[in-house]
Amino acid sequence: MPADPVEFRIVEHLQAALLAISVAGGYHHDVAAFAVKLDPNHDVESLIGATAKRPFAILALDPDTFSYSPSMMVRIAMPATVHFVNDSDPTDDASWIEEYFTLCADVERAVAQDITRGGLAIDTRIVQREYRSFQGQQVWAQVKLDIGVRRTYGSPNG
């Protein structure tokens, strides 16, 4: 049985990095074991309701691009977006912006722990951050990543 595709293993590595976010590890937040989803359509309702556990993250893949070079090598630009969500205090004017930046800081630290995703990627870089708010107190930090992959064309399992 062949190994899983390289790109899938990279996503698993990134998911594990986000799951490792904890106050004890020097982050601003604690992420529960079930609170980092790869599929925004699978059981996310349990995370976004009013009594749900916070913070939570959804890792979404964006369209990728392939660049070919001689000798069957391909470079894949694999963009992804981390949606990291927590609640703010609606009675505190600065709470939402502070929460947004602490969410962004935690994602950046988690991503930077190993930019090669276990040696499977060239690098992982944050390229954009964006704030969203829902229901008055939910703070959504959308952190866009670019993951660079270089592998042999025709050998997706590495």
C-alpha positions as CSV (number, residue, x, y, z in Angstrom):
1,M,0.0,0.0,0.0
2,P,1.5,3.4,-1.0
3,A,2.1,6.2,1.4
4,D,-0.5,9.0,1.5
5,P,0.1,11.9,-0.9
6,V,2.8,14.4,0.2
7,E,0.3,17.3,0.2
8,F,-2.1,15.4,2.5
9,R,0.7,14.7,4.9
10,I,1.6,18.4,4.9
11,V,-2.0,19.3,5.8
12,E,-1.9,16.7,8.6
13,H,1.3,18.2,9.9
14,L,-0.2,21.7,9.8
15,Q,-3.3,20.4,11.6
16,A,-1.1,18.9,14.4
17,A,0.7,22.2,14.8
18,L,-2.6,24.0,15.3
19,L,-3.8,21.3,17.7
20,A,-0.6,21.9,19.8
21,I,-1.6,25.5,20.6
22,S,-1.8,25.7,24.3
23,V,-1.3,28.2,27.1
24,A,1.1,25.8,28.7
25,G,3.1,25.8,25.5
26,G,3.4,29.6,25.6
27,Y,0.5,30.5,23.4
28,H,-2.4,32.8,24.2
29,H,-5.1,30.1,23.9
30,D,-5.8,26.4,24.5
31,V,-7.2,24.5,21.5
32,A,-9.2,21.4,22.3
33,A,-8.4,18.1,20.5
34,F,-11.5,18.2,18.4
35,A,-11.4,21.9,17.6
36,V,-9.2,21.9,14.4
37,K,-11.3,20.8,11.5
38,L,-10.1,20.1,7.9
39,D,-13.6,19.9,6.5
40,P,-15.8,22.9,7.2
41,N,-18.8,20.8,6.4
42,H,-18.1,18.0,8.9
43,D,-19.4,18.5,12.4
44,V,-18.6,22.2,12.5
45,E,-22.0,23.0,14.0
46,S,-20.7,21.7,17.3
47,L,-18.0,24.4,17.3
48,I,-19.9,27.4,16.1
49,G,-23.0,27.4,18.3
50,A,-23.4,29.8,21.3
51,T,-22.4,27.2,23.9
52,A,-19.6,25.6,21.9
53,K,-16.0,25.3,22.8
54,R,-13.7,28.2,21.9
55,P,-11.3,28.8,20.3
56,F,-11.6,26.6,17.2
57,A,-9.9,26.5,13.8
58,I,-10.8,25.4,10.3
59,L,-8.1,24.7,7.9
60,A,-9.3,25.3,4.3
61,L,-7.3,24.7,1.1
62,D,-7.4,27.3,-1.6
63,P,-6.7,26.6,-5.3
64,D,-3.1,25.6,-5.9
65,T,-0.8,26.1,-8.9
66,F,1.9,23.9,-10.5
67,S,5.1,25.1,-12.0
68,Y,7.2,22.7,-14.0
69,S,10.9,22.5,-14.5
70,P,13.1,20.1,-16.4
71,S,13.8,16.6,-15.2
72,M,10.2,16.0,-14.0
73,M,10.3,18.3,-11.1
74,V,7.3,20.3,-10.1
75,R,6.8,23.2,-7.6
76,I,3.4,23.4,-6.1
77,A,2.2,26.6,-4.5
78,M,-0.3,25.3,-2.1
79,P,-2.3,28.1,-0.5
80,A,-4.4,27.5,2.6
81,T,-6.5,29.6,5.0
82,V,-6.6,29.1,8.7
83,H,-9.9,30.4,10.2
84,F,-9.2,30.8,13.9
85,V,-12.2,31.7,15.9
86,N,-12.8,32.9,19.5
87,D,-15.2,35.2,21.4
88,S,-14.5,38.7,22.5
89,D,-16.1,40.7,25.2
90,P,-18.7,43.0,23.6
91,T,-18.6,45.4,26.6
92,D,-14.8,46.1,26.0
93,D,-14.1,48.3,23.1
94,A,-10.6,46.9,22.6
95,S,-11.4,43.3,23.2
96,W,-12.1,42.3,19.6
97,I,-8.9,43.8,18.2
98,E,-6.8,42.3,21.0
99,E,-8.4,38.9,20.4
100,Y,-7.8,39.2,16.6
101,F,-4.1,39.8,17.1
102,T,-3.7,37.1,19.7
103,L,-5.4,34.6,17.4
104,C,-3.0,35.7,14.6
105,A,0.0,35.5,16.9
106,D,-0.9,31.9,17.9
107,V,-1.3,30.8,14.2
108,E,2.0,32.5,13.3
109,R,3.8,30.8,16.1
110,A,2.3,27.4,15.3
111,V,3.1,27.7,11.6
112,A,6.7,28.9,12.3
113,Q,7.5,25.9,14.6
114,D,8.4,23.9,11.5
115,I,8.0,25.7,8.2
116,T,9.0,22.6,6.3
117,R,6.0,20.6,7.7
118,G,8.2,17.8,8.8
119,G,10.6,18.1,5.8
120,L,7.8,17.6,3.3
121,A,7.5,21.3,2.1
122,I,10.0,23.9,1.0
123,D,8.4,26.4,3.4
124,T,5.2,27.7,4.9
125,R,4.6,31.4,5.0
126,I,1.9,33.7,6.2
127,V,0.9,36.0,3.2
128,Q,-2.2,37.8,4.5
129,R,-4.3,38.2,7.6
130,E,-7.9,39.4,7.7
131,Y,-10.4,40.1,10.4
132,R,-14.1,39.0,10.4
133,S,-16.7,39.3,13.0
134,F,-20.0,37.4,13.4
135,Q,-22.9,37.7,15.9
136,G,-21.3,40.7,17.5
137,Q,-18.7,38.9,19.6
138,Q,-17.2,36.1,17.5
139,V,-13.8,37.1,16.2
140,W,-12.5,35.3,13.1
141,A,-8.9,35.7,12.2
142,Q,-8.4,34.5,8.7
143,V,-4.7,33.8,8.2
144,K,-3.7,33.0,4.6
145,L,-0.7,30.7,4.1
146,D,1.4,29.8,1.1
147,I,3.0,26.3,1.4
148,G,5.7,25.6,-1.1
149,V,6.2,22.0,-2.2
150,R,8.8,20.6,-4.6
151,R,8.6,17.0,-5.7
152,T,8.9,14.7,-8.7
153,Y,6.1,15.0,-11.1
154,G,4.2,11.8,-11.3
155,S,5.2,10.7,-7.8
156,P,2.6,12.4,-5.6
157,N,3.2,10.0,-2.7
158,G,6.9,11.1,-2.4
